[in-house]
Amino acid sequence: MDPTMDTMIPVATAQVGPSDRFLAATHEVLNQPTELANYNLYATDRALREAVAREGAGADEAGLLEFGERIGTAEYLELGQLANRYAPEFEPHDRFGRRTDLVRFHPAYHALMRTAIAEGLHASPWSEPGAGAHVARAARYYLHAQVEAGHGCPITMTFAAIPSLRLQPDLAALWEPKITSRAYDPSNRPAHEKQGVTVGMAMTEKQGGSDVRANTTRAYPVSSTGPGQPYQLVGHKFFVSAPMCDLFLVLAQAPGGLTCFLLPRWRPDGSKNPMQLQRLKRKMGNVSNASAETELRGALAWMVGEEGRGVRTIIEMVAMTRFDCMIGSSAGMRMAATQALHHCGQRSAFGRLLIDQPLMKNVLADLALESEAALVLTMRIARALDHRAEEHEDLLARLCTAVGKYWICKRTPQHAAEAMECIGGSGVMEDSPMPRLFRETPVNAIWEGSGNIQCLDALRAIRKTPAVVQAYFDEVARARGGHASLDRHVGQLKAEVRDSPDIEYRARGLVDRMATILQAALLVQHAPTWVADAFCRSRLDGDGHHQFGALPANLEFDRILERAKPEVR
Ligand SMILES: Cc1cc2nc3c(=O)[nH]c(=O)nc-3n(C[C@H](O)[C@H](O)[C@H](O)COP(=O)(O)OP(=O)(O)OC[C@H]3O[C@@H](n4cnc5c(N)ncnc54)[C@H](O)[C@@H]3O)c2cc1C
């Protein structure tokens, strides 16, 4: 066919101008919002700024403003899309057949990792402890996780490994300088050749993830036995995320029971340590982050902490990863609410902007409330981590990390789905950030101790350290007199917390109530009264099966929305 044929087809419409004679203008794109980009993620987040000042990191305000600006550009936000569109690829061998166990990532993933490490998200409270260190890091992590969540996995594990590693001071002295370094080096070479390293964790096996006592991987001493000594590990691990990390904390059965070990990906002699990757998991979300199935074929590893006390040792790491799940899921909610608010602020239906339609105001305000409640609780626990030397703060962190991890991560999937619905059909499309936000949401709820495990952990804390209950009620008592519903519900909760033979059956209900009452107490103290009132009336006085968008009709919707809206230049 003549390639110029189409130019001979006459276009008979009056609108066709001289320059586009042969191409009919079908329509103008109307009533479609702009991309949410080129905005300062920090400056536009009032609740976050207030939390940073209140919880002790006000000195970092200027740094956070600069960071929020830098990561809010269209180019930077696109890194999140790219890192997930081009998933990591596994190359078990090189072209000559030599085993490499290499995972290749898109450059966008490396760019995100480089920023996170340069900003100290992987270590700053340990390398630069001091007033507000956890709060400042939590704020930065919260901002960066809004751009992309998957890279947060190795960042979190690296951050969280330090408290466990410090239980073995000789190993900590050897590795901590490289772990806390601000240099990101993704090259596939021995850690001793690198300036900066990252740390992963390998606990879960096929026969048990929550119950790691079922681990069958065995540890054989190389020569001497005991803490700090080298062993060889034989077995498998079913989930090893970020397998290109340089070091891993691993659980294995030593002669004296389940024990924690530090396993480098390369041996000190420069040869590959045989933690061999079998394949990468095919995950529904968390795509930018690789997660591998592995076999340990005599891999060299050093004992961390006491033999037979592996869970006790690695729980220090797990506690920190659980806290980061709170930050990550709070960040997911903030980005979902922001996307919905932005879209509805520009899209009209039935003659009015969606954000001005009463029922949509209700939905959006409810999403904003949930997001602020998640943040206020997360930042309160960040402050507790900064003040663990104080008994009240330590007890609060112990109980409320489990409570908060359970509740915030559990709320996120419904929240993301509702935000997606606010955007309508375009929200379901893969070129929107919403599918990625939505698919990310179940992950935080499942790993690092799934929902039931968090509830059982809260019960364990209550039984083993009853003082955590007093600390919890002391904390919520700070809001006493601030809202009548809150006072009433705190009174009822005191009766529910008492141990009884059926307490495991009702653990979820109990932890739900502990979380929402604590969030309410924090909002009553720190948020505008109209935010706190809306939260208390919907979350405490509601029927317990709250559907987003079913807030009481007489709330200050406009003020709630105004507070949450991102202002785009
Ligand atoms: C994307 C991804 C990455 C991961 N990366 C890593 C990693 O890097 N390193 C690592 O070690 N692991 C990793 N994991 C594994 C993860 O930690 C486990 O999947 C998780 O701990 C649950 O273990 P499991 O899958 O064996 O499920 P199970 O332990 O079989 O649990 C299944 C369900 O039973 C519930 N349950 C368990 N015990 C009880 C009980 N007593 N009462 C009531 N309910 C109970 C759990 O809450 C859960 O809902 C990853 C998982 C995912 C999804």
The ligand as an SDF file (V2000), in Angstrom:
LIG
                    3D

 53 58  0  0  0  0  0  0  0  0999 V2000
    8.0830  -10.0530   50.6700 C   0  0  0  0  0  0  0  0  0  0  0  0
    8.6010  -10.8490   51.8120 C   0  0  0  0  0  0  0  0  0  0  0  0
    9.9360  -10.7590   52.1520 C   0  0  0  0  0  0  0  0  0  0  0  0
   10.4370  -11.4690   53.2380 C   0  0  0  0  0  0  0  0  0  0  0  0
   11.7460  -11.3470   53.5540 N   0  0  0  0  0  0  0  0  0  0  0  0
   12.2530  -12.0620   54.5890 C   0  0  0  0  0  0  0  0  0  0  0  0
   13.6330  -11.9720   54.9480 C   0  0  0  0  0  0  0  0  0  0  0  0
   14.4010  -11.1930   54.3700 O   0  0  0  0  0  0  0  0  0  0  0  0
   14.0900  -12.7450   55.9390 N   0  0  0  0  0  0  0  0  0  0  0  0
   13.2740  -13.5940   56.6280 C   0  0  0  0  0  0  0  0  0  0  0  0
   13.7490  -14.2610   57.5410 O   0  0  0  0  0  0  0  0  0  0  0  0
   11.9680  -13.6940   56.3150 N   0  0  0  0  0  0  0  0  0  0  0  0
   11.4390  -12.9540   55.3290 C   0  0  0  0  0  0  0  0  0  0  0  0
   10.1130  -13.0600   55.0050 N   0  0  0  0  0  0  0  0  0  0  0  0
    9.3080  -14.0510   55.6790 C   0  0  0  0  0  0  0  0  0  0  0  0
    8.3070  -13.5020   56.6470 C   0  0  0  0  0  0  0  0  0  0  0  0
    8.9410  -12.9650   57.7620 O   0  0  0  0  0  0  0  0  0  0  0  0
    7.3490  -14.6540   56.9900 C   0  0  0  0  0  0  0  0  0  0  0  0
    6.6180  -14.9400   55.8230 O   0  0  0  0  0  0  0  0  0  0  0  0
    6.4380  -14.3000   58.1210 C   0  0  0  0  0  0  0  0  0  0  0  0
    7.1440  -14.1820   59.3090 O   0  0  0  0  0  0  0  0  0  0  0  0
    5.3600  -15.3740   58.3030 C   0  0  0  0  0  0  0  0  0  0  0  0
    5.9220  -16.6580   58.3290 O   0  0  0  0  0  0  0  0  0  0  0  0
    5.3590  -17.8150   57.3810 P   0  0  0  0  0  0  0  0  0  0  0  0
    5.2800  -17.2800   56.0100 O   0  0  0  0  0  0  0  0  0  0  0  0
    6.1390  -19.0290   57.6150 O   0  0  0  0  0  0  0  0  0  0  0  0
    3.8670  -18.0270   57.8740 O   0  0  0  0  0  0  0  0  0  0  0  0
    3.4120  -18.8420   59.1810 P   0  0  0  0  0  0  0  0  0  0  0  0
    4.3920  -18.6930   60.2710 O   0  0  0  0  0  0  0  0  0  0  0  0
    3.0140  -20.1960   58.7760 O   0  0  0  0  0  0  0  0  0  0  0  0
    2.1050  -18.0110   59.5770 O   0  0  0  0  0  0  0  0  0  0  0  0
    0.8940  -18.0770   58.8000 C   0  0  0  0  0  0  0  0  0  0  0  0
   -0.1860  -17.3250   59.5370 C   0  0  0  0  0  0  0  0  0  0  0  0
   -0.4040  -17.9420   60.8090 O   0  0  0  0  0  0  0  0  0  0  0  0
   -0.4100  -16.9640   61.8290 C   0  0  0  0  0  0  0  0  0  0  0  0
    0.0670  -17.5830   63.0650 N   0  0  0  0  0  0  0  0  0  0  0  0
    1.2610  -18.1430   63.3080 C   0  0  0  0  0  0  0  0  0  0  0  0
    1.3120  -18.5950   64.5820 N   0  0  0  0  0  0  0  0  0  0  0  0
    0.1190  -18.3250   65.1590 C   0  0  0  0  0  0  0  0  0  0  0  0
   -0.4480  -18.5310   66.4510 C   0  0  0  0  0  0  0  0  0  0  0  0
    0.2440  -19.0990   67.4260 N   0  0  0  0  0  0  0  0  0  0  0  0
   -1.7080  -18.1150   66.6700 N   0  0  0  0  0  0  0  0  0  0  0  0
   -2.4070  -17.5100   65.7160 C   0  0  0  0  0  0  0  0  0  0  0  0
   -1.9430  -17.2920   64.4700 N   0  0  0  0  0  0  0  0  0  0  0  0
   -0.6930  -17.6920   64.1970 C   0  0  0  0  0  0  0  0  0  0  0  0
    0.4920  -15.8590   61.3240 C   0  0  0  0  0  0  0  0  0  0  0  0
    0.1570  -14.6200   61.9220 O   0  0  0  0  0  0  0  0  0  0  0  0
    0.1780  -15.8740   59.8370 C   0  0  0  0  0  0  0  0  0  0  0  0
   -0.9420  -15.0690   59.5910 O   0  0  0  0  0  0  0  0  0  0  0  0
    9.5820  -12.3220   53.9600 C   0  0  0  0  0  0  0  0  0  0  0  0
    8.2400  -12.4130   53.6090 C   0  0  0  0  0  0  0  0  0  0  0  0
    7.7480  -11.6760   52.5640 C   0  0  0  0  0  0  0  0  0  0  0  0
    6.2910  -11.7810   52.2210 C   0  0  0  0  0  0  0  0  0  0  0  0
  1  2  1  0
  2  3  1  0
  2 52  2  0
  3  4  2  0
  4  5  1  0
  4 50  1  0
  5  6  2  0
  6  7  1  0
  6 13  1  0
  7  8  2  0
  7  9  1  0
  9 10  1  0
 10 11  2  0
 10 12  1  0
 12 13  2  0
 13 14  1  0
 14 15  1  0
 14 50  1  0
 15 16  1  0
 16 17  1  0
 16 18  1  0
 18 19  1  0
 18 20  1  0
 20 21  1  0
 20 22  1  0
 22 23  1  0
 23 24  1  0
 24 25  2  0
 24 26  1  0
 24 27  1  0
 27 28  1  0
 28 29  2  0
 28 30  1  0
 28 31  1  0
 31 32  1  0
 32 33  1  0
 33 34  1  0
 33 48  1  0
 34 35  1  0
 35 36  1  0
 35 46  1  0
 36 37  1  0
 36 45  1  0
 37 38  2  0
 38 39  1  0
 39 40  1  0
 39 45  2  0
 40 41  1  0
 40 42  2  0
 42 43  1  0
 43 44  2  0
 44 45  1  0
 46 47  1  0
 46 48  1  0
 48 49  1  0
 50 51  2  0
 51 52  1  0
 52 53  1  0
M  END
$$$$
